[in-house]
Amino acid sequence: MKFLVVGGAGYIGSHMVKHLHDNGHEVVVADTAPTLPGIHWAELDIADGHRLGALFARHRFDAVFHFASFIQVGESVSDPARYYQNNVASTLTLLQAMLHAGVRRLVFSSTAAVYGDPHYTPIDEAHPKAPINPYGRSKWMVEQVLQDYDRAYGLKSVCLRYFNAAGADPGGQLGECHEPETHLIPLILQAASGRRAAITVFGRDYATADGTCIRDYVHVCDLASAHALAVDYLVRGGDSAVFNLGNGLGFSVQQVIDAACRVTGRLIEVREAPRRAGDPPSLVADAGKAREVLGWEPRYAALEEIVRHAWRWELTLCGREAEGLGRVLGS
């Protein structure tokens, strides 16, 4: 099949592009940065409806994967206009281009942030939606828009709510590197490689076994496979749906640090800091619906395997930085 991947040069999007390409599909990437070698790349921002319409006129897509969102929670609080413009308004432009071109299948990159502070854990799709920041609200707005577009226009969508995306391409070709970096595993590995002085642990007094927060980490390649299953589901005539994506296994901050020490064979300096406001003790996904309906099963569920793949990428980044060839991949 032929797919448009919006935001396909980013962290998760680039792994999706590689997965589709490796499985024999034709892929076109719409992004403002270059994508993988050998992949057709259309340099554009989806806010540009004219250029987006021209792209749909040149290609007949079977479906669209949408990864083009801003993701920094803190930035969304300080500059909400930027998030609503990009994450919501630009998505409306994309949807209009799809309707005009007769493309009626979309797989949308959503987030567990739509749930807000958890009422219970593990969190299933029925959990109340009460996002506590503009980032989470922007994703929840798009999910509601997609419900309306299905009812009014027959545009079918699958919204995939990620918990904590982690890891990297096992072959070392792709990985995570945001600026600024806010995700725990790359921050820990930067401390291990020497690109960062230390890792900070925010709070050791949570109601968990070791006192540190627990989060659900899902390998980025497992996210890509879930997206592929989601589009297969739509092609087979599946109704619009929402699925959580997580391992269903929670690992504490201290467990991740310990795993990184074992994988890297290096001592990692740890600094202590008070709790951060809004950090719940535990966030773990109930992804049973994705397993049952899509047939999804995480391949890389072991924490050390996730960290090992991310470490391989961190060493690649260190080499590129040393050569002055650092490459930044966003979300």
Residue pairs with C-beta under 8 A, 6 or more apart in sequence:
1 25
1 26
1 62
1 63
1 231
1 235
2 25
2 26
2 27
2 28
2 59
2 60
2 61
2 62
3 20
3 25
3 26
3 27
3 28
3 61
3 62
3 63
3 64
3 65
3 231
4 28
4 29
4 30
4 55
4 56
4 59
4 61
4 63
4 64
4 65
4 103
5 13
5 16
5 17
5 20
5 27
5 28
5 29
5 30
5 64
5 65
5 67
6 13
6 30
6 31
6 46
6 64
6 65
6 66
6 67
6 68
6 94
7 13
7 30
7 31
7 66
7 67
7 68
7 69
7 109
7 331
8 14
8 16
8 17
8 27
8 29
8 30
8 31
8 35
8 39
8 65
8 67
9 29
9 31
9 32
9 33
9 34
9 35
9 41
9 329
9 330
10 31
10 67
10 68
10 329
10 330
10 331
11 165
11 175
11 176
11 177
11 178
11 220
11 329
11 330
11 331
12 67
12 109
12 162
12 165
12 220
12 223
12 224
12 331
13 29
13 31
13 65
13 67
13 68
13 109
13 331
14 35
14 36
14 174
14 329
15 169
15 174
15 220
15 221
15 223
15 224
16 65
16 67
16 223
16 224
16 227
16 228
17 27
17 29
17 35
17 36
17 39
18 36
18 169
18 173
18 174
18 224
19 221
19 224
19 225
19 227
19 228
20 27
20 228
21 27
21 36
21 38
21 39
23 228
27 39
27 40
28 39
28 40
28 41
28 42
28 55
28 59
28 61
29 35
29 39
29 40
29 41
29 42
30 42
30 44
30 46
30 52
30 55
30 68
31 41
31 42
31 43
31 44
31 68
32 43
32 44
32 45
33 330
34 41
35 41
36 173
36 174
42 51
42 55
44 51
44 52
44 55
45 90
46 52
46 68
46 90
46 91
46 93
46 94
47 85
47 86
47 89
47 90
47 93
48 93
49 93
49 96
49 97
52 93
52 94
52 97
53 97
53 100
53 101
55 97
56 97
56 98
56 100
56 101
56 103
57 101
61 101
61 103
62 103
62 105
62 231
62 235
63 103
63 105
63 106
63 107
63 231
63 234
63 235
64 94
64 98
64 103
64 105
64 106
64 107
65 106
65 107
65 109
65 227
65 231
66 91
66 94
66 106
66 107
66 108
66 109
67 109
67 331
68 86
68 90
69 86
69 87
69 109
69 138
69 139
69 331
70 76
70 82
70 83
70 86
70 87
70 135
70 331
71 111
71 135
71 178
71 331
72 135
72 180
72 182
73 113
73 133
73 135
73 136
73 182
74 182
75 82
75 83
76 82
76 83
76 133
76 134
76 135
76 138
77 133
77 134
80 134
83 134
83 135
83 138
84 134
84 138
84 141
87 135
87 138
87 139
87 141
87 142
88 138
88 141
88 142
88 145
91 142
91 145
92 145
95 106
95 145
95 146
95 149
95 155
98 104
98 106
98 155
99 149
99 153
99 155
104 153
104 154
104 155
104 156
105 155
105 156
105 157
105 231
105 234
105 235
106 146
106 155
106 156
106 157
106 158
107 157
107 158
107 160
107 227
107 230
107 231
107 234
108 142
108 143
108 146
108 157
108 158
108 159
108 160
109 160
109 162
110 139
110 142
110 143
110 159
110 160
110 161
110 162
110 242
111 135
111 136
111 139
111 161
111 162
112 123
112 161
112 162
112 163
112 244
112 246
112 283
112 285
113 131
113 132
113 133
113 135
113 136
113 139
114 129
114 131
114 136
114 139
114 140
114 143
114 161
115 123
115 127
115 128
115 129
115 130
115 131
115 161
116 128
116 129
116 130
116 131
116 132
116 136
117 130
117 132
117 278
117 280
118 127
118 280
118 282
118 283
119 127
119 128
120 127
121 282
121 283
121 284
122 216
122 246
122 248
122 284
122 285
122 286
123 244
123 283
123 284
123 285
123 286
124 244
124 286
124 288
124 289
125 161
125 242
125 243
125 244
125 286
125 289
129 140
131 137
131 139
131 140
132 278
142 159
143 159
143 242
146 155
146 157
146 159
146 240
147 240
149 155
149 157
150 156
150 157
150 240
156 234
156 238
156 239
156 240
157 234
157 240
158 230
158 231
158 233
158 234
158 238
158 240
158 241
158 242
158 243
159 241
159 242
159 243
160 223
160 226
160 227
160 230
160 242
160 243
160 245
160 290
161 242
161 243
161 244
161 245
162 218
162 223
162 245
162 246
163 215
163 216
163 217
163 218
163 244
163 245
163 246
163 283
163 284
163 285
164 183
164 184
164 215
164 216
164 217
164 218
164 246
164 283
165 176
165 183
165 217
165 218
165 220
165 223
166 176
166 183
166 185
166 217
166 218
166 219
166 220
166 306
166 310
167 185
167 217
167 219
167 220
167 221
167 300
167 305
167 306
167 307
167 309
167 310
168 174
168 175
168 176
168 220
168 309
168 310
168 312
168 313
169 175
169 220
169 221
169 309
169 313
170 221
170 300
170 309
170 312
172 312
172 313
172 316
174 313
174 329
175 309
175 310
175 312
175 313
175 314
175 316
175 317
175 329
176 183
176 185
176 186
176 220
176 310
176 313
176 329
177 186
177 313
177 317
177 327
177 328
177 329
178 186
178 328
178 329
178 330
178 331
179 328
179 330
181 187
181 190
184 215
184 253
184 256
185 217
185 256
185 260
185 306
185 307
185 310
186 310
186 314
187 196
187 199
188 199
188 256
188 257
188 260
188 268
189 260
189 264
189 307
189 310
189 311
189 314
190 196
190 314
191 197
191 198
191 199
191 268
191 269
192 260
192 261
192 264
192 266
192 268
192 311
192 314
193 264
193 314
193 315
193 318
194 318
195 314
195 317
195 318
195 321
197 269
198 268
198 269
198 270
198 271
199 257
199 268
199 269
199 270
199 271
200 270
200 271
200 272
200 273
201 212
201 253
201 254
201 257
201 270
201 271
201 272
201 273
202 213
202 273
202 274
202 275
202 276
202 279
203 211
203 212
203 213
203 273
203 274
203 275
203 276
203 279
204 210
204 211
204 212
204 272
205 211
205 275
206 212
206 213
206 275
206 281
207 281
208 214
208 252
208 281
208 282
209 252
210 252
210 254
210 255
211 254
212 252
212 253
212 254
213 252
213 253
213 279
213 280
213 281
213 282
213 283
214 250
214 251
214 252
214 281
214 282
214 283
214 284
215 250
215 251
215 253
215 282
215 283
215 284
216 246
216 247
216 248
216 249
216 250
216 251
216 283
216 284
216 285
217 247
217 251
217 256
217 303
217 306
218 245
218 246
218 247
218 285
218 298
219 298
219 299
219 300
219 301
219 305
219 306
219 309
221 299
221 300
222 245
222 296
222 298
222 299
222 300
222 301
223 245
225 296
225 299
226 243
226 245
226 290
226 294
226 296
229 294
229 295
229 296
230 243
230 294
233 241
233 293
233 294
241 293
243 287
243 289
243 290
243 293
243 294
243 296
244 285
244 286
244 287
244 289
244 290
245 285
245 287
245 290
245 296
246 284
246 285
246 286
246 287
247 285
247 287
247 298
247 301
248 284
248 285
248 286
248 287
248 288
249 284
249 301
249 303
250 282
250 283
250 284
251 259
251 303
255 303
256 303
256 307
257 268
257 270
259 303
259 304
259 307
260 268
260 307
260 311
261 267
261 268
262 304
263 304
263 307
263 308
263 311
264 311
287 296
290 296
291 297
300 306
300 309
317 326
317 327
320 326
320 327
